[in-house]
Amino acid sequence: MKKNAHFSGVIAPVLTPFDEKGNPDVKRFIAHAKWCLEDGCTALAPFGTTSEATSLGLDERIELLEALIASGIDASKLMPGNGTPNIPDTVRLTKHGLSKGVGAFLTLPP
C-alpha cells in the first residue's frame, strides 16, 4: 500500500454473490468486479459497505481478494473492508491486504 494513497472518482462496493449452497460464487464475484471497472469505476471496495463481510469467514475473504488480484485486477485499485469484531482477525486481514498491495482499507473499529 502506498503511503497517502489517493482515490478519486467512483469507488464501487462489490457485491458478493453466493451459490445455491451458500458459498461465495467466485466467478460471478470477479465478473461483477470487472464489469464495475469496465463501466467507469476507478476503484473497488469489496467486503465493505454491502455487509456481506459479516457473512464470510476470514479464509473466504482472503480467497476472494486473491481471486480478484489473480484475475488481473490491479491490487492498488482495491479498498477492501478489513474490519471484524475482534482485533486479531482485523490485523490478519490487514497484513494480508498489505502483502498483496491493496490501495487502502475500509476499517471499522473492532
N, CA and C atoms as an extended XYZ file, in Angstrom:
330
Properties=species:S:1:pos:R:3:atomname:S:1:resname:S:1:resid:I:1 pbc="F F F"
N         0.854       -1.169        0.000 N   MET     1
C         0.000        0.000        0.000 CA  MET     1
C         0.897        1.227        0.000 C   MET     1
N         0.598        2.139       -0.883 N   LYS     2
C         1.358        3.383       -0.941 CA  LYS     2
C         0.979        4.267        0.235 C   LYS     2
N         1.965        4.958        0.751 N   LYS     3
C         1.685        5.922        1.799 CA  LYS     3
C         0.877        7.058        1.184 C   LYS     3
N        -0.162        7.483        1.873 N   ASN     4
C        -1.027        8.552        1.386 CA  ASN     4
C        -1.648        8.230        0.025 C   ASN     4
N        -2.171        7.019       -0.117 N   ALA     5
C        -2.849        6.638       -1.360 CA  ALA     5
C        -3.982        7.610       -1.632 C   ALA     5
N        -4.174        7.929       -2.902 N   HIS     6
C        -5.221        8.878       -3.284 CA  HIS     6
C        -6.208        8.185       -4.217 C   HIS     6
N        -7.474        8.272       -3.875 N   PHE     7
C        -8.529        7.730       -4.714 CA  PHE     7
C        -9.425        8.877       -5.146 C   PHE     7
N        -9.918        8.791       -6.361 N   SER     8
C       -10.899        9.759       -6.834 CA  SER     8
C       -11.844        9.038       -7.782 C   SER     8
N       -12.931        9.691       -8.105 N   GLY     9
C       -13.897        9.074       -8.999 CA  GLY     9
C       -14.865        8.183       -8.238 C   GLY     9
N       -15.384        7.203       -8.934 N   VAL    10
C       -16.376        6.298       -8.348 CA  VAL    10
C       -15.677        5.066       -7.794 C   VAL    10
N       -15.853        4.840       -6.500 N   ILE    11
C       -15.341        3.636       -5.849 CA  ILE    11
C       -16.555        2.757       -5.581 C   ILE    11
N       -16.660        1.672       -6.318 N   ALA    12
C       -17.861        0.837       -6.265 CA  ALA    12
C       -17.773       -0.231       -5.188 C   ALA    12
N       -18.823       -0.357       -4.382 N   PRO    13
C       -18.893       -1.512       -3.500 CA  PRO    13
C       -19.123       -2.745       -4.371 C   PRO    13
N       -18.432       -3.814       -4.074 N   VAL    14
C       -18.537       -5.030       -4.876 CA  VAL    14
C       -19.447       -6.020       -4.162 C   VAL    14
N       -20.526       -6.386       -4.820 N   LEU    15
C       -21.436       -7.378       -4.253 CA  LEU    15
C       -20.768       -8.740       -4.239 C   LEU    15
N       -21.093       -9.548       -3.248 N   THR    16
C       -20.570      -10.903       -3.171 CA  THR    16
C       -21.710      -11.868       -3.451 C   THR    16
N       -21.763      -12.438       -4.656 N   PRO    17
C       -22.827      -13.401       -4.942 CA  PRO    17
C       -22.526      -14.747       -4.285 C   PRO    17
N       -23.580      -15.457       -3.957 N   PHE    18
C       -23.449      -16.779       -3.354 CA  PHE    18
C       -24.119      -17.808       -4.254 C   PHE    18
N       -23.628      -19.049       -4.203 N   ASP    19
C       -24.257      -20.114       -4.977 CA  ASP    19
C       -25.408      -20.735       -4.188 C   ASP    19
N       -26.008      -21.769       -4.747 N   GLU    20
C       -27.168      -22.410       -4.123 CA  GLU    20
C       -26.846      -23.031       -2.762 C   GLU    20
N       -25.575      -23.352       -2.533 N   LYS    21
C       -25.164      -23.976       -1.270 CA  LYS    21
C       -24.719      -22.950       -0.230 C   LYS    21
N       -24.781      -21.672       -0.582 N   GLY    22
C       -24.384      -20.623        0.359 CA  GLY    22
C       -22.910      -20.282        0.340 C   GLY    22
N       -22.184      -20.780       -0.655 N   ASN    23
C       -20.761      -20.473       -0.783 CA  ASN    23
C       -20.568      -19.273       -1.706 C   ASN    23
N       -19.517      -18.492       -1.491 N   PRO    24
C       -19.258      -17.383       -2.410 CA  PRO    24
C       -19.062      -17.906       -3.835 C   PRO    24
N       -19.683      -17.247       -4.791 N   ASP    25
C       -19.549      -17.610       -6.203 CA  ASP    25
C       -18.408      -16.773       -6.780 C   ASP    25
N       -17.230      -17.367       -6.807 N   VAL    26
C       -16.015      -16.640       -7.182 CA  VAL    26
C       -16.099      -16.109       -8.614 C   VAL    26
N       -16.588      -16.921       -9.548 N   LYS    27
C       -16.665      -16.480      -10.949 CA  LYS    27
C       -17.567      -15.261      -11.101 C   LYS    27
N       -18.717      -15.285      -10.485 N   ARG    28
C       -19.639      -14.151      -10.585 CA  ARG    28
C       -19.092      -12.931       -9.843 C   ARG    28
N       -18.385      -13.160       -8.740 N   PHE    29
C       -17.758      -12.081       -7.978 CA  PHE    29
C       -16.751      -11.332       -8.856 C   PHE    29
N       -15.889      -12.093       -9.529 N   ILE    30
C       -14.887      -11.490      -10.408 CA  ILE    30
C       -15.560      -10.788      -11.584 C   ILE    30
N       -16.555      -11.440      -12.174 N   ALA    31
C       -17.249      -10.839      -13.324 CA  ALA    31
C       -17.888       -9.505      -12.939 C   ALA    31
N       -18.499       -9.452      -11.769 N   HIS    32
C       -19.124       -8.207      -11.321 CA  HIS    32
C       -18.071       -7.118      -11.091 C   HIS    32
N       -16.959       -7.489      -10.467 N   ALA    33
C       -15.892       -6.518      -10.206 CA  ALA    33
C       -15.334       -5.959      -11.514 C   ALA    33
N       -15.083       -6.835      -12.470 N   LYS    34
C       -14.552       -6.378      -13.760 CA  LYS    34
C       -15.565       -5.503      -14.487 C   LYS    34
N       -16.832       -5.850      -14.405 N   TRP    35
C       -17.878       -5.040      -15.032 CA  TRP    35
C       -17.868       -3.629      -14.449 C   TRP    35
N       -17.733       -3.527      -13.126 N   CYS    36
C       -17.687       -2.200      -12.483 CA  CYS    36
C       -16.540       -1.363      -13.042 C   CYS    36
N       -15.367       -1.966      -13.161 N   LEU    37
C       -14.206       -1.233      -13.672 CA  LEU    37
C       -14.367       -0.891      -15.152 C   LEU    37
N       -14.888       -1.835      -15.934 N   GLU    38
C       -15.088       -1.589      -17.367 CA  GLU    38
C       -16.134       -0.504      -17.607 C   GLU    38
N       -17.051       -0.343      -16.674 N   ASP    39
C       -18.118        0.651      -16.824 CA  ASP    39
C       -17.749        2.014      -16.233 C   ASP    39
N       -16.487        2.195      -15.848 N   GLY    40
C       -16.037        3.522      -15.456 CA  GLY    40
C       -15.695        3.737      -13.996 C   GLY    40
N       -15.888        2.740      -13.160 N   CYS    41
C       -15.477        2.904      -11.759 CA  CYS    41
C       -13.953        2.952      -11.701 C   CYS    41
N       -13.427        3.750      -10.803 N   THR    42
C       -11.977        3.906      -10.711 CA  THR    42
C       -11.344        2.989       -9.673 C   THR    42
N       -12.147        2.478       -8.757 N   ALA    43
C       -11.643        1.580       -7.720 CA  ALA    43
C       -12.808        0.738       -7.201 C   ALA    43
N       -12.458       -0.285       -6.427 N   LEU    44
C       -13.459       -1.211       -5.897 CA  LEU    44
C       -13.326       -1.352       -4.386 C   LEU    44
N       -14.458       -1.524       -3.722 N   ALA    45
C       -14.479       -1.705       -2.265 CA  ALA    45
C       -15.185       -3.015       -1.917 C   ALA    45
N       -14.469       -4.152       -2.067 N   PRO    46
C       -15.081       -5.417       -1.662 CA  PRO    46
C       -15.148       -5.526       -0.137 C   PRO    46
N       -16.129       -6.241        0.353 N   PHE    47
C       -16.309       -6.533        1.792 CA  PHE    47
C       -16.490       -5.271        2.632 C   PHE    47
N       -17.104       -4.288        2.061 N   GLY    48
C       -17.238       -3.038        2.799 CA  GLY    48
C       -18.666       -2.664        3.082 C   GLY    48
N       -19.216       -1.866        2.226 N   THR    49
C       -20.490       -1.223        2.517 CA  THR    49
C       -21.718       -2.059        2.205 C   THR    49
N       -21.554       -3.219        1.620 N   THR    50
C       -22.716       -4.038        1.258 CA  THR    50
C       -23.030       -5.110        2.289 C   THR    50
N       -22.273       -5.201        3.321 N   SER    51
C       -22.461       -6.030        4.521 CA  SER    51
C       -22.258       -7.523        4.351 C   SER    51
N       -21.821       -8.000        3.195 N   GLU    52
C       -21.573       -9.440        3.086 CA  GLU    52
C       -20.391       -9.892        3.933 C   GLU    52
N       -19.514       -8.988        4.291 N   ALA    53
C       -18.334       -9.382        5.058 CA  ALA    53
C       -18.713      -10.130        6.327 C   ALA    53
N       -19.820       -9.760        6.933 N   THR    54
C       -20.239      -10.455        8.155 CA  THR    54
C       -20.752      -11.855        7.861 C   THR    54
N       -21.032      -12.152        6.601 N   SER    55
C       -21.490      -13.484        6.207 CA  SER    55
C       -20.347      -14.355        5.707 C   SER    55
N       -19.148      -13.805        5.643 N   LEU    56
C       -17.990      -14.521        5.125 CA  LEU    56
C       -16.993      -14.808        6.234 C   LEU    56
N       -16.350      -15.965        6.143 N   GLY    57
C       -15.254      -16.277        7.047 CA  GLY    57
C       -13.988      -15.562        6.594 C   GLY    57
N       -13.002      -15.515        7.465 N   LEU    58
C       -11.743      -14.850        7.109 CA  LEU    58
C       -11.093      -15.494        5.897 C   LEU    58
N       -11.072      -16.821        5.869 N   ASP    59
C       -10.451      -17.506        4.738 CA  ASP    59
C       -11.188      -17.207        3.438 C   ASP    59
N       -12.509      -17.076        3.498 N   GLU    60
C       -13.275      -16.726        2.297 CA  GLU    60
C       -12.933      -15.319        1.829 C   GLU    60
N       -12.800      -14.396        2.739 N   ARG    61
C       -12.439      -13.023        2.361 CA  ARG    61
C       -11.046      -12.977        1.738 C   ARG    61
N       -10.125      -13.735        2.311 N   ILE    62
C        -8.769      -13.799        1.762 CA  ILE    62
C        -8.801      -14.429        0.371 C   ILE    62
N        -9.527      -15.529        0.225 N   GLU    63
C        -9.625      -16.216       -1.067 CA  GLU    63
C       -10.226      -15.300       -2.140 C   GLU    63
N       -11.271      -14.578       -1.791 N   LEU    64
C       -11.919      -13.697       -2.762 CA  LEU    64
C       -11.021      -12.527       -3.159 C   LEU    64
N       -10.307      -11.962       -2.203 N   LEU    65
C        -9.379      -10.875       -2.529 CA  LEU    65
C        -8.286      -11.382       -3.463 C   LEU    65
N        -7.745      -12.556       -3.159 N   GLU    66
C        -6.712      -13.138       -4.012 CA  GLU    66
C        -7.259      -13.440       -5.403 C   GLU    66
N        -8.516      -13.872       -5.487 N   ALA    67
C        -9.129      -14.162       -6.790 CA  ALA    67
C        -9.247      -12.895       -7.631 C   ALA    67
N        -9.618      -11.781       -7.001 N   LEU    68
C        -9.695      -10.515       -7.742 CA  LEU    68
C        -8.340      -10.160       -8.338 C   LEU    68
N        -7.304      -10.270       -7.531 N   ILE    69
C        -5.960       -9.908       -7.983 CA  ILE    69
C        -5.468      -10.888       -9.045 C   ILE    69
N        -5.711      -12.181       -8.835 N   ALA    70
C        -5.294      -13.199       -9.807 CA  ALA    70
C        -6.011      -13.030      -11.145 C   ALA    70
N        -7.191      -12.417      -11.124 N   SER    71
C        -7.949      -12.210      -12.364 CA  SER    71
C        -7.385      -11.069      -13.203 C   SER    71
N        -6.402      -10.356      -12.670 N   GLY    72
C        -5.783       -9.264      -13.407 CA  GLY    72
C        -6.171       -7.880      -12.920 C   GLY    72
N        -7.021       -7.805      -11.911 N   ILE    73
C        -7.397       -6.500      -11.360 CA  ILE    73
C        -6.222       -5.963      -10.548 C   ILE    73
N        -5.861       -4.730      -10.795 N   ASP    74
C        -4.747       -4.074      -10.108 CA  ASP    74
C        -5.068       -3.939       -8.617 C   ASP    74
N        -4.237       -4.536       -7.777 N   ALA    75
C        -4.469       -4.511       -6.327 CA  ALA    75
C        -4.539       -3.093       -5.776 C   ALA    75
N        -3.836       -2.163       -6.403 N   SER    76
C        -3.851       -0.789       -5.895 CA  SER    76
C        -5.204       -0.108       -6.099 C   SER    76
N        -6.081       -0.719       -6.906 N   LYS    77
C        -7.431       -0.184       -7.117 CA  LYS    77
C        -8.444       -0.813       -6.162 C   LYS    77
N        -7.950       -1.591       -5.214 N   LEU    78
C        -8.833       -2.269       -4.265 CA  LEU    78
C        -8.753       -1.610       -2.895 C   LEU    78
N        -9.915       -1.433       -2.284 N   MET    79
C       -10.043       -0.879       -0.943 CA  MET    79
C       -10.950       -1.835       -0.149 C   MET    79
N       -10.400       -3.003        0.234 N   PRO    80
C       -11.252       -3.985        0.897 CA  PRO    80
C       -11.613       -3.590        2.326 C   PRO    80
N       -12.800       -3.990        2.726 N   GLY    81
C       -13.175       -3.866        4.126 CA  GLY    81
C       -12.394       -4.902        4.915 C   GLY    81
N       -11.727       -4.482        5.949 N   ASN    82
C       -10.932       -5.409        6.754 CA  ASN    82
C       -11.379       -5.442        8.214 C   ASN    82
N       -12.434       -4.739        8.540 N   GLY    83
C       -12.906       -4.711        9.921 CA  GLY    83
C       -13.623       -5.992       10.309 C   GLY    83
N       -13.412       -6.403       11.531 N   THR    84
C       -14.091       -7.567       12.113 CA  THR    84
C       -14.419       -7.224       13.568 C   THR    84
N       -15.180       -8.087       14.231 N   PRO    85
C       -15.490       -7.816       15.636 CA  PRO    85
C       -14.303       -7.976       16.591 C   PRO    85
N       -13.167       -8.487       16.093 N   ASN    86
C       -12.028       -8.634       17.003 CA  ASN    86
C       -10.726       -8.187       16.339 C   ASN    86
N        -9.822       -7.736       17.159 N   ILE    87
C        -8.572       -7.152       16.675 CA  ILE    87
C        -7.682       -8.157       15.945 C   ILE    87
N        -7.461       -9.382       16.464 N   PRO    88
C        -6.568      -10.303       15.748 CA  PRO    88
C        -7.017      -10.595       14.312 C   PRO    88
N        -8.320      -10.749       14.089 N   ASP    89
C        -8.801      -11.018       12.731 CA  ASP    89
C        -8.640       -9.797       11.834 C   ASP    89
N        -8.884       -8.619       12.378 N   THR    90
C        -8.692       -7.388       11.606 CA  THR    90
C        -7.220       -7.228       11.236 C   THR    90
N        -6.330       -7.522       12.163 N   VAL    91
C        -4.893       -7.440       11.891 CA  VAL    91
C        -4.510       -8.451       10.812 C   VAL    91
N        -5.056       -9.665       10.895 N   ARG    92
C        -4.749      -10.699        9.890 CA  ARG    92
C        -5.169      -10.227        8.493 C   ARG    92
N        -6.382       -9.703        8.369 N   LEU    93
C        -6.855       -9.230        7.066 CA  LEU    93
C        -6.036       -8.037        6.575 C   LEU    93
N        -5.633       -7.176        7.492 N   THR    94
C        -4.823       -6.014        7.122 CA  THR    94
C        -3.455       -6.452        6.610 C   THR    94
N        -2.806       -7.350        7.324 N   LYS    95
C        -1.491       -7.835        6.891 CA  LYS    95
C        -1.584       -8.519        5.533 C   LYS    95
N        -2.642       -9.296        5.338 N   HIS    96
C        -2.805       -9.971        4.049 CA  HIS    96
C        -2.972       -8.943        2.928 C   HIS    96
N        -3.840       -7.960        3.137 N   GLY    97
C        -4.039       -6.930        2.120 CA  GLY    97
C        -2.767       -6.162        1.815 C   GLY    97
N        -2.021       -5.820        2.856 N   LEU    98
C        -0.746       -5.121        2.655 CA  LEU    98
C         0.213       -5.964        1.827 C   LEU    98
N         0.253       -7.270        2.103 N   SER    99
C         1.161       -8.149        1.359 CA  SER    99
C         0.772       -8.261       -0.111 C   SER    99
N        -0.484       -7.982       -0.429 N   LYS   100
C        -0.970       -8.056       -1.812 CA  LYS   100
C        -0.937       -6.707       -2.517 C   LYS   100
N        -0.648       -5.629       -1.783 N   GLY   101
C        -0.518       -4.313       -2.393 CA  GLY   101
C        -1.808       -3.548       -2.593 C   GLY   101
N        -2.826       -3.813       -1.763 N   VAL   102
C        -4.077       -3.066       -1.920 CA  VAL   102
C        -3.835       -1.578       -1.679 C   VAL   102
N        -4.707       -0.752       -2.284 N   GLY   103
C        -4.518        0.690       -2.219 CA  GLY   103
C        -4.882        1.310       -0.893 C   GLY   103
N        -5.856        0.732       -0.205 N   ALA   104
C        -6.327        1.273        1.073 CA  ALA   104
C        -7.258        0.242        1.698 C   ALA   104
N        -7.764        0.554        2.873 N   PHE   105
C        -8.716       -0.317        3.566 CA  PHE   105
C        -9.924        0.486        4.026 C   PHE   105
N       -11.037       -0.200        4.149 N   LEU   106
C       -12.213        0.334        4.835 CA  LEU   106
C       -12.224       -0.347        6.191 C   LEU   106
N       -11.988        0.395        7.245 N   THR   107
C       -11.850       -0.210        8.564 CA  THR   107
C       -12.811        0.410        9.562 C   THR   107
N       -13.530       -0.451       10.242 N   LEU   108
C       -14.332       -0.042       11.390 CA  LEU   108
C       -13.619       -0.554       12.623 C   LEU   108
N       -13.694        0.138       13.721 N   PRO   109
C       -13.029       -0.361       14.925 CA  PRO   109
C       -13.690       -1.646       15.404 C   PRO   109
N       -12.870       -2.595       15.868 N   PRO   110
C       -13.440       -3.849       16.403 CA  PRO   110
C       -14.284       -3.582       17.638 C   PRO   110
